[in-house]
Amino acid sequence: LADTAGMKSDLLLRQVLFLLEPFPADPFWKPQPDRGRPSLCYRRSS
């Protein structure tokens, strides 16, 4: 049950991060260098 809860919470976290950053996977969306969250973007794309 612990693993399932962890997976669900991680999926929810990914959905929240996706909503916070508009069009993170859009190739035409120019990334902003002052955003300062490269690790989150890299983790979502992988």
C-alpha positions as CSV (number, residue, x, y, z in Angstrom):
1,L,0.0,0.0,0.0
2,A,2.9,2.3,0.7
3,D,4.2,2.0,-2.8
4,T,0.8,2.6,-4.3
5,A,0.3,5.7,-2.2
6,G,3.7,7.0,-3.2
7,M,3.0,6.5,-6.9
8,K,-0.4,8.2,-6.6
9,S,1.2,11.2,-4.7
10,D,4.0,11.4,-7.3
11,L,1.5,11.4,-10.2
12,L,-0.6,14.1,-8.4
13,L,2.6,16.1,-7.9
14,R,3.4,15.8,-11.6
15,Q,-0.1,16.9,-12.6
16,V,0.2,20.0,-10.3
17,L,3.6,20.9,-11.7
18,F,2.2,20.5,-15.2
19,L,-0.6,22.9,-14.4
20,L,1.8,25.4,-12.8
21,E,4.1,25.6,-15.9
22,P,2.1,26.4,-19.1
23,F,2.9,24.2,-22.1
24,P,6.1,22.6,-20.7
25,A,6.2,20.1,-23.6
26,D,5.4,22.5,-26.4
27,P,8.4,22.9,-28.7
28,F,7.3,26.4,-29.8
29,W,7.0,27.5,-26.1
30,K,10.2,29.4,-25.4
31,P,11.6,28.4,-21.9
32,Q,12.2,31.3,-19.5
33,P,15.7,31.3,-18.1
34,D,14.6,33.1,-14.9
35,R,12.2,30.3,-14.0
36,G,15.0,28.6,-12.1
37,R,13.4,25.1,-12.1
38,P,15.4,23.0,-14.6
39,S,15.4,19.9,-12.4
40,L,11.6,19.7,-12.4
41,C,11.4,20.2,-16.2
42,Y,14.0,17.5,-16.8
43,R,12.3,15.1,-14.4
44,R,8.9,15.5,-16.1
45,S,10.3,15.0,-19.6
46,S,12.2,11.8,-18.7
